[in-house]
Amino acid sequence: MCILTGLLLVFTLAACSGANGSGNHTEGSSGNGIGGGDVSGGTSDPAGKPGKGDQEGETATTDKGKKTIVFSTFWQDDKFEEAKKKYEALHPNIEIKLQHIDTDNEHVEADLEKFATTTNTAMLAGKGPDLLEMDKLPIEDYVKRGLLADFNTLMEQDKGFNKADYFTNILDNAGIGGGLYGMPLSFFLMGFAGDVDAIAKAGVQIDDKSWSWEDFAQISKKLVKDGDYPNVIASMPGSILTMMVTDNYATYIDVKKGKASFETAAFTDLMKQVKTMADDGVIGQERPYFFPTQINSPGDYLTTLKGYLAKNMSLYAKPHTKETSPGGYFRSYRTIGLSENSKVKQEAWDFVKFMMSEEIASSPLSAGFPINKKAYANQLEELKKMGSVKGHEDGPLHGASVPVDDAKIEQLTGYVNGAIHQVAYQSSKVEEIIYNESLAFFSGQKTAEAVAKLIQNKVTTYINE
């Protein structure tokens, strides 16, 4: 029941920082866009505290003749500390100045708000840091205002960069507004954990490599009719609709043009489809066949699937909408932006490449699936040597070990290579609008067309603020 309750709002699923990670990371969006604020007092220090290497009133070169790269993050991160030390040892003419916010659980929301506001102001004034971790910042707004460099251009101009060394399915699909303005150092897989035995018992066969939400709806009818469980997915209609939009964000939001596309037949049909699934019992809050899930690493993949109510759980790719092609879903993690106004752009790009390298990406401090293919292969090799993975003591496995299954690992690699749809981070306000306004439709108070018009107007206003 704890699992069921925790999954009611599918779009709030978060990554566990303990899955090979470090620091006090909490995934999500600050929902803090750029717009307004006095840009006259900008500083490269996101906390508003000037320090050595600040770009306001100072060049990118220190008194010692070194070039300084200012790298701003919200959380202190041991992985970035490690990368800094190793890079500076190899490049004595470069100083990496790391900036982060010292916070605690009591003040984290207020500090995050301040971090976003001061960073936005500094970036608008052209006085921001050279590199920024974008997971807590409104990357869409930065892209719209031309504040970030396009990594696609940097990769194309760099003759020493071999794109084939990385997961191109991620790099080619992690863009916003037609360019790659945030470089994902790693990523998570977003999918469904399904009860294999219960699905088979109901006589249902699933091809999750190509299924659409229409296929899901038809399969679900049979599961509800002939199976043992009352619901197919544990959630609420508004949450499912919001997840569908977030999973296919570019279909509904054109970031650069500031244009929303909700007042369309495609979106109203999607709303009606979700309502039908709710009316048919496909969506509900009782025992389901599928749980929305986020897989953070190869080891997490094994323990997560063992932590659900059923013994034989498997990962399934999420269905796609009519407007999108088949393929799995991913969410970028430790996404790095490079300021378009940086005076050390080439040096900053070289440091980003270093953080993408096999050596740094294979670090025990890493979290998520590394963007570097060799680093991922190293993770699998290490996992096989271990032979088993221990679950979290305070999780559903209570510290029990899960054996490494070669067949499941092979299946996982298929999902890693097949992930082509980016799940948006920076859309919490849009999610809130969709969820809140859609309640009137799902309760029968308004038509789908009336609700779509409201969503269109509110989202358009928000993205153009």
C-alpha positions in Angstrom: 0.0 0.0 0.0 2.9 2.3 0.6 4.1 1.7 -2.9 0.7 2.4 -4.3 0.3 5.6 -2.3 3.7 6.8 -3.4 2.9 6.3 -7.0 -0.3 8.2 -7.2 1.4 11.3 -8.6 3.6 9.8 -11.3 5.2 13.0 -12.4 6.8 13.5 -9.0 9.0 10.4 -9.2 12.5 11.3 -8.0 15.9 9.8 -8.3 17.5 8.3 -5.2 20.8 10.0 -4.5 22.0 6.8 -2.8 22.1 4.9 -6.1 25.9 5.4 -6.5 25.3 9.2 -6.1 26.7 11.7 -3.6 25.4 14.7 -1.9 21.9 15.6 -0.8 20.3 15.6 -4.3 16.6 15.8 -4.8 15.3 15.7 -8.3 12.7 18.0 -9.7 12.3 21.5 -10.9 12.3 24.8 -9.1 9.7 26.1 -11.4 11.5 29.4 -11.3 11.6 31.0 -14.7 13.4 34.0 -15.9 11.4 37.2 -16.1 11.6 40.4 -14.2 14.1 41.2 -11.5 16.8 43.9 -11.4 19.7 42.8 -13.6 22.0 45.7 -12.5 23.5 43.9 -9.6 24.4 40.5 -11.2 27.2 38.4 -9.9 28.6 35.1 -10.9 28.0 33.8 -7.3 24.5 32.2 -7.3 24.2 32.9 -3.6 24.9 36.6 -4.2 28.2 36.4 -2.3 31.2 37.8 -4.3 34.3 35.7 -4.1 37.6 35.0 -5.8 37.1 34.5 -9.5 33.8 36.3 -9.8 33.3 37.6 -13.3 31.9 41.0 -12.2 34.7 43.5 -12.5 37.2 40.8 -13.1 38.5 39.0 -16.2 38.6 35.2 -16.7 42.3 35.3 -16.0 43.6 35.3 -12.4 46.6 37.2 -11.1 48.7 34.0 -11.4 48.0 33.9 -15.1 45.6 31.0 -14.9 42.3 31.0 -16.7 39.3 30.5 -14.4 36.2 28.5 -15.2 33.4 29.3 -12.8 31.1 26.3 -12.4 27.9 26.8 -10.5 25.7 24.1 -8.9 23.0 24.2 -6.3 24.2 21.1 -4.4 27.8 20.5 -3.3 28.8 17.5 -5.4 31.8 15.2 -4.7 31.8 14.1 -8.4 32.5 17.6 -9.5 35.1 18.1 -6.8 36.9 14.9 -8.1 36.7 16.1 -11.7 38.1 19.6 -10.7 41.1 18.1 -8.9 42.0 15.7 -11.7 41.5 18.2 -14.4 43.6 20.9 -12.7 46.4 18.4 -12.2 46.4 17.8 -15.9 46.0 21.5 -16.8 48.0 23.7 -14.4 47.0 26.8 -16.4 43.3 26.2 -15.5 41.5 26.9 -12.3 38.0 25.4 -11.8 36.1 27.5 -9.4 33.2 25.5 -8.0 30.2 27.3 -6.5 27.3 25.8 -4.6 24.8 26.6 -1.9 25.2 25.5 1.7 21.7 24.5 2.7 19.7 22.1 4.9 16.3 20.4 4.9 14.7 23.3 6.7 15.9 26.0 4.2 16.3 24.0 1.0 13.2 25.4 -0.8 14.0 29.0 0.1 17.6 28.6 -0.9 16.6 26.9 -4.1 14.4 29.9 -4.9 17.2 32.3 -4.2 19.7 30.3 -6.2 17.4 30.3 -9.2 16.6 34.0 -8.9 20.1 35.2 -8.5 21.5 32.9 -11.2 18.8 34.1 -13.6 19.6 37.7 -12.9 23.3 37.2 -13.3 22.8 35.3 -16.6 20.5 38.0 -18.0 23.2 40.6 -17.1 25.9 38.6 -18.9 27.7 38.2 -15.6 26.8 34.6 -14.8 29.1 31.5 -14.4 30.7 29.8 -17.3 29.2 26.4 -16.5 25.9 25.7 -14.8 24.3 22.5 -13.6 20.8 23.0 -15.2 18.8 20.3 -13.3 17.6 23.0 -10.9 17.4 25.9 -13.4 14.8 26.9 -16.1 16.8 25.7 -19.1 13.8 26.5 -21.5 13.9 30.2 -20.5 17.7 30.3 -20.9 17.4 28.8 -24.4 14.7 31.2 -25.4 16.9 34.1 -24.5 20.0 32.8 -26.1 22.0 32.5 -22.9 23.4 29.0 -23.5 25.9 27.7 -26.1 24.8 24.9 -28.4 26.9 21.8 -27.6 26.0 20.4 -31.1 28.1 23.2 -32.6 31.0 22.6 -30.2 31.0 18.9 -31.0 30.9 19.5 -34.7 33.8 21.9 -34.6 35.9 19.7 -32.3 37.8 17.3 -34.5 39.0 15.3 -31.5 35.5 14.6 -30.3 34.1 11.2 -31.3 30.4 11.2 -30.8 30.2 7.5 -31.3 31.9 7.0 -27.9 28.7 8.2 -26.3 25.1 7.2 -26.3 24.0 9.1 -29.4 20.4 8.1 -28.8 20.5 10.3 -25.8 22.6 13.1 -27.3 20.4 13.3 -30.4 17.3 13.6 -28.3 18.3 15.6 -25.3 17.9 18.9 -27.1 15.6 21.8 -26.6 14.5 24.2 -29.4 16.6 22.5 -32.0 19.9 22.5 -30.2 21.7 20.7 -27.4 21.9 23.4 -24.8 22.4 21.0 -21.8 24.9 18.2 -21.9 23.7 15.2 -19.9 26.6 13.6 -18.0 24.2 10.8 -17.2 20.6 9.8 -17.5 17.8 7.8 -15.9 15.3 5.4 -17.6 11.6 6.1 -17.2 9.2 3.2 -17.8 6.7 0.8 -16.2 7.5 -2.0 -13.9 5.0 -4.8 -14.8 3.9 -8.0 -13.2 5.0 -10.6 -15.8 3.1 -13.6 -14.3 -0.2 -11.7 -13.7 -0.1 -10.3 -17.3 0.6 -13.8 -18.7 -2.2 -15.3 -16.6 -4.7 -12.9 -18.2 -3.6 -14.2 -21.6 -2.1 -10.9 -22.7 1.0 -10.5 -24.9 2.8 -7.1 -24.9 5.2 -5.6 -27.5 6.4 -2.7 -25.5 8.9 -1.7 -28.2 6.2 -0.4 -30.4 2.9 -0.1 -28.3 1.0 3.1 -28.3 -1.4 4.4 -25.7 -4.3 3.1 -27.9 -2.7 -0.3 -27.7 -2.3 0.1 -24.0 -6.0 1.0 -23.6 -7.1 -2.1 -25.5 -4.7 -4.4 -23.7 -5.8 -2.9 -20.4 -9.5 -3.8 -21.1 -8.6 -7.4 -21.3 -6.4 -7.3 -18.2 -9.3 -5.8 -16.2 -11.8 -8.3 -17.6 -9.8 -11.5 -17.5 -7.1 -10.8 -14.9 -6.9 -10.9 -11.1 -6.1 -7.2 -10.4 -8.8 -4.4 -10.4 -6.6 -1.7 -12.0 -3.9 -1.7 -14.7 -1.9 1.3 -13.5 -1.9 2.9 -10.0 -2.6 6.6 -10.5 -5.2 9.3 -11.2 -6.4 10.6 -14.6 -4.9 14.1 -14.1 -1.5 12.5 -13.3 -1.6 10.2 -16.3 -2.5 13.1 -18.6 0.3 15.2 -17.1 2.8 12.4 -17.6 1.8 12.0 -21.2 2.5 15.7 -21.9 5.8 15.7 -20.0 6.9 12.6 -21.8 6.2 14.3 -25.2 6.9 17.9 -24.2 8.2 19.1 -27.5 4.9 18.1 -29.1 3.0 20.6 -27.1 5.6 23.3 -26.3 7.8 25.1 -28.8 10.4 26.8 -26.5 12.1 29.1 -28.9 8.8 30.4 -30.4 7.1 30.6 -27.1 4.1 28.7 -28.6 1.8 26.1 -27.0 -0.3 23.5 -28.9 -3.0 22.3 -26.5 -6.1 23.7 -28.3 -5.9 20.8 -30.8 -7.9 17.7 -31.6 -4.8 15.6 -30.7 -4.8 16.9 -27.2 -8.5 16.8 -26.6 -8.6 13.2 -28.0 -5.8 12.4 -25.5 -7.9 13.8 -22.6 -10.9 11.8 -23.7 -8.8 8.6 -24.0 -7.5 9.1 -20.4 -11.1 9.6 -19.1 -12.2 6.4 -20.9 -9.4 4.5 -19.2 -10.4 5.9 -15.9 -14.1 5.0 -16.5 -13.1 1.5 -17.5 -11.1 0.9 -14.4 -7.7 0.9 -16.2 -6.6 3.8 -14.0 -7.2 3.5 -10.3 -5.8 3.3 -6.9 -6.1 -0.4 -6.2 -3.7 -3.3 -7.0 -2.3 -2.7 -10.5 -0.4 -4.6 -13.2 2.0 -1.7 -13.8 3.8 0.8 -11.7 5.5 3.9 -13.2 9.2 3.6 -12.4 12.5 5.3 -12.7 15.7 3.2 -13.1 18.8 5.0 -11.9 21.6 2.6 -12.6 22.3 -1.1 -13.5 22.4 -2.1 -9.9 19.2 -0.1 -9.1 17.5 -1.8 -12.0 17.9 -5.2 -10.3 16.9 -4.1 -6.8 14.0 -1.9 -8.0 12.3 -4.7 -9.9 12.6 -6.9 -6.8 11.1 -4.3 -4.5 7.6 -4.4 -5.8 4.6 -6.4 -4.6 5.1 -9.2 -7.2 8.1 -11.6 -7.4 8.5 -11.5 -11.2 8.6 -7.9 -12.3 10.0 -6.7 -15.6 10.8 -3.3 -17.1 8.5 -2.1 -19.9 8.9 0.9 -22.1 6.1 3.4 -21.7 3.5 3.7 -24.5 3.8 6.5 -27.0 1.2 8.9 -28.3 0.0 9.1 -31.9 2.3 12.1 -32.6 5.5 10.4 -31.4 7.5 7.4 -32.7 8.0 4.2 -30.7 10.9 4.2 -28.3 11.9 4.4 -24.6 11.9 7.4 -22.3 14.8 8.9 -20.4 15.5 11.9 -18.1 18.8 13.7 -18.2 20.8 14.0 -15.0 23.7 16.3 -14.1 22.9 18.3 -17.2 25.5 21.0 -17.8 24.9 24.3 -19.6 27.7 26.5 -21.0 27.1 30.3 -21.0 27.0 31.8 -24.4 28.8 34.9 -22.9 31.6 32.9 -21.4 35.1 34.3 -22.0 36.6 30.8 -21.6 34.1 28.9 -23.8 36.7 26.5 -25.3 38.3 25.8 -22.0 34.9 25.2 -20.4 33.9 22.8 -23.2 37.2 20.9 -22.7 36.3 20.5 -19.0 32.8 19.2 -19.9 34.4 16.7 -22.2 36.6 15.6 -19.4 33.6 15.0 -17.1 32.1 12.9 -20.0 35.3 10.8 -20.2 35.5 7.1 -19.3 37.7 7.9 -16.3 35.3 10.4 -14.6 32.1 8.7 -15.8 33.3 5.4 -14.3 33.8 7.0 -10.9 32.1 5.4 -7.9 30.7 8.9 -7.2 28.7 8.8 -10.4 24.9 8.3 -10.4 22.7 7.3 -13.3 23.6 5.7 -16.5 26.8 7.4 -17.8 26.6 9.1 -21.2 30.0 7.4 -22.0 29.5 3.9 -23.5 32.7 2.5 -22.1 31.8 3.7 -18.6 28.5 1.9 -18.9 30.3 -1.3 -20.0 32.5 -0.9 -17.0 29.5 -0.7 -14.7 28.1 -3.9 -16.2 31.4 -5.7 -15.8 31.8 -4.6 -12.2 28.2 -5.8 -11.5 28.9 -9.2 -12.9 32.0 -9.5 -10.9 30.1 -8.7 -7.7 27.5 -11.4 -8.5 24.8 -9.7 -6.5 23.5 -6.3 -5.5 22.4 -5.4 -1.9 19.1 -3.6 -1.5 18.8 -0.5 0.7 18.3 -1.4 4.4 15.4 1.0 4.7 13.8 -0.1 1.4 11.3 -2.9 0.6 14.2 -5.4 0.4 15.5 -4.5 3.9 19.1 -5.1 2.8 18.6 -8.4 1.0 20.8 -9.2 -1.9 19.6 -9.7 -5.5 21.6 -12.0 -7.8 22.9 -10.5 -11.1 20.8 -12.0 -13.9 22.6 -11.9 -17.3 19.3 -12.1 -19.2 17.9 -9.1 -17.3 21.2 -7.2 -17.9 20.9 -7.8 -21.6 17.3 -6.6 -21.5 18.4 -3.5 -19.7 21.0 -2.7 -22.4 18.3 -2.9 -24.9 16.3 -0.3 -23.0 19.4 2.0 -22.6 20.0 1.9 -26.3 16.4 2.3 -27.2 15.6 5.4 -25.1 14.9 8.3 -27.5 12.2 10.4 -25.8 13.3 13.0 -23.3 11.1 13.5 -20.2 11.2 17.2 -19.4 12.6 18.5 -16.1 11.8 22.1 -16.3 8.0 22.0 -16.8 6.6 21.9 -13.2 4.4 25.0 -13.8 3.1 23.5 -17.0 2.4 20.3 -15.2 0.6 22.1 -12.5 -1.6 23.9 -15.0 -2.5 20.7 -16.9 -3.2 18.8 -13.8 -5.4 21.4 -12.1 -7.4 22.5 -15.2 -8.0 18.9 -16.3 -9.8 18.0 -13.1 -12.9 19.9 -14.3 -13.0 17.6 -17.4 -12.4 14.4 -15.5 -15.2 15.3 -13.0 -17.6 16.1 -15.9 -17.9 19.8 -15.1 -16.4 21.0 -18.4 -15.8 19.7 -21.9 -12.4 18.6 -23.2 -12.5 21.6 -25.6 -13.2 24.1 -22.9 -10.4 22.8 -20.7 -8.0 22.6 -23.6 -8.6 26.3 -24.3 -7.9 27.2 -20.6 -4.7 25.2 -20.6 -3.7 26.8 -23.9 -4.2 30.3 -22.6 -2.5 29.7 -19.2 0.5 27.8 -20.6 1.0 30.4 -23.4 1.0 33.2 -20.8 3.4 31.4 -18.6 6.0 30.5 -21.3 6.0 34.1 -22.6 6.3 35.8 -19.2 
